[in-house]
């Protein structure tokens, strides 16, 4: 390449990078071109290597700065797409056989004649979630975008869609929330039809177990959730998935993920501690967490499946288990069922005994204060995790 041309390209690259940096300081709508692809959105963040662009549908795209060939400001104001526009976009994307219904906070696609009941349930979950935090005196953000969910008619259609998100629809996976697309994907049909054949074994859980009752297996989280693929170099978090006994339970779990990511309790642009994300979702699975009419008794808010498993795990927990659990996600990789039960136990304990501190912790974590996970936890809840662990165990002993 001739010297002058190389210098011109270098100057152009620096100019584009500077323009993107400037765009990150405002809330306007910009356009970036990468090759022949055109990307419109608002700059969320950037570093020396890439830029995170939020489009008007709520999707986040990570673009390598060195591949950006042009930049321009489209509008001084960024405005999310309306529900009406999203409805049309979803129908065009999914094709025949689907319908789309919307509420104040949701846009839900499903087979014709079935979308309304699903969108109503999603809206009900949102209201209950919002009410839970509001009555405890903690104001949470309003979703900036209509939240999108797709309920596919069968596992085949679900699996085909999941491939586009680089998610492996392994047997037992009933649905997932993807922070990058800000969508929930689920499917109708028999849970048992998607169940692994024969025995299932997580080596870290001890002797081989035979799940003689389908509901026992179906109410446990999927093994090896780390296998859900995402680009190794990506700055963005990966998918959050769940195994549940039926579609309604899966919807509740994944809708909790989606709401938490959209009201400022989890970050969509950085990794979140697994115990925080899955702990909150499993805490909101029981009906009593979403229906105050069932009374104030804590027993109505217990996730029985997680509670029973945690009582079993307590008998074989290593010393200072809680401290290590807060510090890293290793237990989720080694013993998924133990990790989910302890995530629920810790989250439920904090929600019940320290609701304002818990909500403050989530907001600070989502705002980027949690690069040092142990330090942030200590600042909010105290540094003595052994004492906190002992208090948590006494709390659950009283609930037996």
C-alpha positions, 0 to 999 in steps of 0.5 A: 500500500502506498505511503500517502494512502496508508496515512490517509486511512490512518487519519480516517480511522482516528477521525471515526474513532474520535467521532464515535467517542464524541457520540458516546457523550450524547443520546442521539441516533447515529449510523455506523457502517461496517463493510456493507452493513449499516448499524443505527443506534445509540452508543452505550460504551466504547473502549479502544477495541470496540463500541456497543451500539443500542438500536431502536428495538433494544438490541445491543451490537458489539462492533470492532472499531477498526472495521468501522468505515463511516460515521454520521449523526442521523438524529439528535434524539434517540427514540425506541421503536413503538409497539406497533412497529415492533409488532410489524417487524416480528410478524415479518420475521416469523412469517405465517402462523404467528400473531403478535399482541402487545400491552403497555410493557410487552410485545409477545408473538405466538401461534395464532389465537394464543398470543393474548394469554401469554402477553397477559401473563408477562404483564402480570409478572411485570406488575408483581415484580414492580410492586414487590420493590415499590412497597419496600420503598425502592424505586426501580427504573421503567423499561425503556423498550417494549419487552419482546417474547416469542413463544414457538409452537414446538421445540423444532422452531425454538431450536432453529431460532436459538441457533441464531443466538448461538444457543444450543437447544439441548434436551431439557432447555425450555427457554432463555433470556438473551441480554443482547437481543433483550428477548425471551424465547420459549416453546409450547409442547410437552416438557417430557418430550424434551427430556433427556433419555435415561439417567442424568448425572451431574458428576459433582452431585455424587452417586448416579441418580435415577429420576424416577418422577418426571417432575423431579428432573423437570424442576431442576436447572439444566446441567452445563449452562456454561455450554450455551455459546457466546463469542469468547472475546465478547464484552457482553453477557451470555444467555440466561436459561432455565428448566422448569416443569411447564411453560408457565413456570419457565415464563415466570423465570425468564420474565423475571430475568428480562424485567430485572435487566430492563429496570436497572437491577442487572447490567446488559453490558457487563457480566453479572454474578450468576448467583445474583441473576439466577437467585433473583429469578428462582426467588420469584418463581413461587406464587407467593412472591407475586401475590400479596393476597396469600398473606405475610407468612414467609412459608408462602414465598419459599421456592420449595424445590430449591429449599429442599435441595439447599437443605441437602447441600448444607450437609456437605458444603465446604467451609466458607462456602458463602465467601467463595460463592460471592467471589466467583461463579465456580460452583455453577460450573462444578455443581449446577444444582447446588449452585442454583439452590444456594443462589436462591437461598442467599437471594431469598434470605437477603430479600426477606431480611435486608430488602433495602440493602439487597435492592441497593446492592443490585442497583450498584452492581448494575451501575458498574460498582461491582468489578470487585465482587467481594468488596461491593458485597462487603460494603453493602452487607458487611465483610464477615461472610461467615457470620452472615452464613451462620445467620442465613442457616439459622433463618432456614432452620426456622422455616423447616 
